[in-house]
């Protein structure tokens, strides 16, 4: 049995939201790759030094608020 989304409108809004991608590693300046992007959280890992960077849900809420206030 397939499960349906609890709030399909928020699912569609999440897909439309443009989220910036961290391009360069803050440690070695290598290329960052997004390995997890779900539940308002994005995790990127450097392809060279394997350092991880997690952007929490609160940061996306602040970004959305700043964009709406412009």
URRA-V361627 format. One record per residue. N is the residue number from 1. PSI is psi in whole degrees, 0 to 359 (none if undefined). OMEGA is omega in degrees with one decimal (NA if undefined). NEAR is the number of other C-alpha atoms within 12 Angstrom. Layout:
n | psi | omega | near
N | PSI | OMEGA | NEAR
N | PSI | OMEGA | NEAR
//
This chain:
n | psi | omega | near
1 | 128 | 179.5 | 3
2 | 142 | 178.4 | 4
3 | 142 | 178.0 | 7
4 | 155 | 177.3 | 8
5 | 142 | -179.5 | 10
6 | 323 | 179.6 | 9
7 | 91 | -174.9 | 11
8 | 333 | 178.7 | 12
9 | 319 | 179.6 | 11
10 | 328 | 176.3 | 14
11 | 315 | 178.9 | 16
12 | 319 | 179.2 | 12
13 | 320 | 179.7 | 13
14 | 323 | 178.9 | 21
15 | 328 | -179.5 | 15
16 | 333 | -177.7 | 10
17 | 130 | 176.8 | 16
18 | 123 | -178.9 | 14
19 | 131 | 178.9 | 22
20 | 147 | 179.1 | 16
21 | 135 | 176.2 | 21
22 | 116 | -174.2 | 23
23 | 321 | -174.7 | 18
24 | 141 | 178.0 | 22
25 | 132 | 178.4 | 23
26 | 347 | -178.7 | 19
27 | 306 | -173.0 | 17
28 | 2 | -179.3 | 17
29 | 23 | 176.7 | 17
30 | 180 | -178.1 | 20
31 | 129 | 179.2 | 22
32 | 140 | 177.4 | 29
33 | 134 | 177.2 | 25
34 | 121 | -179.3 | 27
35 | 344 | -179.7 | 21
36 | 125 | 177.6 | 19
37 | 90 | -178.5 | 24
38 | 159 | 178.4 | 18
39 | 43 | 178.6 | 16
40 | 31 | 177.9 | 25
41 | 140 | 179.2 | 21
42 | 129 | 179.8 | 26
43 | 126 | 178.1 | 24
44 | 148 | 179.5 | 28
45 | 139 | 178.8 | 30
46 | 134 | -179.3 | 25
47 | 343 | -179.6 | 20
48 | 301 | -174.3 | 17
49 | 356 | 176.5 | 18
50 | 24 | 173.2 | 21
51 | 143 | -179.9 | 23
52 | 149 | 178.3 | 26
53 | 123 | -179.9 | 26
54 | 128 | 175.0 | 25
55 | 113 | -174.9 | 27
56 | 168 | -178.7 | 19
57 | 324 | -179.2 | 19
58 | 325 | 179.0 | 15
59 | 322 | 178.2 | 17
60 | 325 | 177.2 | 24
61 | 320 | 177.6 | 18
62 | 317 | 178.2 | 14
63 | 315 | 179.5 | 20
64 | 318 | 179.4 | 20
65 | 317 | 179.7 | 12
66 | 321 | 179.1 | 11
67 | 323 | -178.6 | 13
68 | 333 | -177.8 | 9
69 | 346 | -179.3 | 8
70 | none | NA | 7
//
